[in-house]
Amino acid sequence: MTETQAASANKARYLIHAADSAPLTDFLALADVDPEIDVVDVIGPRDQPHTAVVEISPDKARLLELHFRSAGKPSQQLTIEPDQPLSLFDSAPSDPMM
């Protein structure tokens, strides 16, 4: 396994969400030049995105979360969370009376 493959294997998908598109646009500009961040998708109107799907290491995710919480006001508008797969069928019964 090459170093690049090993680095990719350690990455997971995370969602970075913004209440306003400006902080997310700024983050995407920085992500474009950061080799540790792979932008998988951007969700929302082209000129006003609200969510980015990124592949990063868990360590990078923790660093970003700390930065988003402690940095100045614009960064406090960004949140990060693990991307959870969606399923049409949930294992739990949908009827609460069951």
Backbone torsions as a table, in degrees:
resi	resn	phi	psi	omega
1	MET	NA	129.2	179.5
2	THR	-76.5	167.8	179.3
3	GLU	-62.3	-39.2	179.0
4	THR	-64.8	-42.6	178.8
5	GLN	-65.5	-39.3	178.6
6	ALA	-64.4	-41.3	178.6
7	ALA	-64.1	-41.1	179.3
8	SER	-66.2	-36.1	-179.3
9	ALA	-66.1	-26.6	-179.0
10	ASN	-86.5	-2.8	-177.6
11	LYS	-89.5	152.7	175.7
12	ALA	-133.9	164.7	179.6
13	ARG	-90.4	138.2	178.1
14	TYR	-133.3	153.1	174.2
15	LEU	-104.1	131.4	173.6
16	ILE	-114.6	119.7	-172.9
17	HIS	-115.9	144.2	178.1
18	ALA	-130.1	139.2	174.8
19	ALA	-71.1	-28.9	-179.6
20	ASP	-128.5	145.7	-174.7
21	SER	-71.6	-24.1	-175.9
22	ALA	-60.4	-49.3	179.0
23	PRO	-62.9	-36.1	179.5
24	LEU	-68.8	-39.2	176.7
25	THR	-61.2	-42.0	176.8
26	ASP	-63.3	-43.2	178.6
27	PHE	-62.1	-42.7	-179.3
28	LEU	-63.1	-34.9	177.0
29	ALA	-64.6	-40.8	177.1
30	LEU	-69.9	-39.5	179.9
31	ALA	-63.1	-30.2	-179.2
32	ASP	-62.9	-27.7	-178.7
33	VAL	-107.2	0.4	179.4
34	ASP	-98.1	113.1	-177.5
35	PRO	-66.8	-13.0	179.1
36	GLU	-83.7	-9.7	-176.5
37	ILE	-116.3	121.5	173.8
38	ASP	-109.4	115.3	177.7
39	VAL	-82.1	118.3	-177.8
40	VAL	-89.3	-41.3	-177.2
41	ASP	-159.0	155.1	174.3
42	VAL	-125.2	129.0	-174.8
43	ILE	-111.0	136.6	179.7
44	GLY	120.8	174.8	177.4
45	PRO	-57.5	147.8	-176.4
46	ARG	-54.3	-39.7	-178.0
47	ASP	-91.8	-4.1	179.1
48	GLN	-144.1	63.8	179.8
49	PRO	-67.1	149.9	179.3
50	HIS	-120.3	-17.1	-177.5
51	THR	-144.2	139.7	173.6
52	ALA	-120.4	138.1	173.2
53	VAL	-101.4	120.7	-177.0
54	VAL	-126.8	154.4	171.2
55	GLU	-110.6	119.0	-179.4
56	ILE	-145.1	166.1	176.3
57	SER	-75.5	155.8	175.5
58	PRO	-57.3	-35.0	177.8
59	ASP	-64.2	-43.0	178.8
60	LYS	-64.9	-38.1	178.2
61	ALA	-61.5	-43.0	178.4
62	ARG	-63.5	-41.8	178.1
63	LEU	-62.3	-43.9	179.3
64	LEU	-64.5	-41.6	179.1
65	GLU	-60.6	-44.6	177.4
66	LEU	-62.0	-42.2	179.3
67	HIS	-63.6	-45.3	-179.1
68	PHE	-62.2	-34.9	-178.7
69	ARG	-78.6	-32.4	-171.6
70	SER	-103.6	-16.4	-176.6
71	ALA	-75.1	178.2	-179.4
72	GLY	-59.5	177.5	-173.0
73	LYS	-51.5	-44.5	-178.9
74	PRO	-59.2	-39.4	-178.6
75	SER	-71.1	-26.8	178.3
76	GLN	-66.4	-11.1	178.3
77	GLN	-85.0	-4.1	179.4
78	LEU	-105.4	140.9	174.4
79	THR	-129.6	155.5	179.1
80	ILE	-131.5	141.1	177.1
81	GLU	-151.6	153.6	177.2
82	PRO	-63.1	142.3	176.1
83	ASP	-77.9	123.8	179.9
84	GLN	-103.7	132.2	178.8
85	PRO	-65.2	141.9	177.5
86	LEU	-92.4	148.7	178.9
87	SER	-135.3	136.5	177.3
88	LEU	-67.9	-34.9	-178.0
89	PHE	-114.3	120.5	179.1
90	ASP	-92.4	149.5	-179.1
91	SER	-74.5	-19.5	179.3
92	ALA	-86.9	145.2	177.7
93	PRO	-64.0	141.8	-179.1
94	SER	-80.6	-22.5	179.9
95	ASP	-88.1	115.1	-178.1
96	PRO	-65.4	-16.3	-179.5
97	MET	-83.0	-7.5	-178.5
98	MET	-81.1	NA	NA
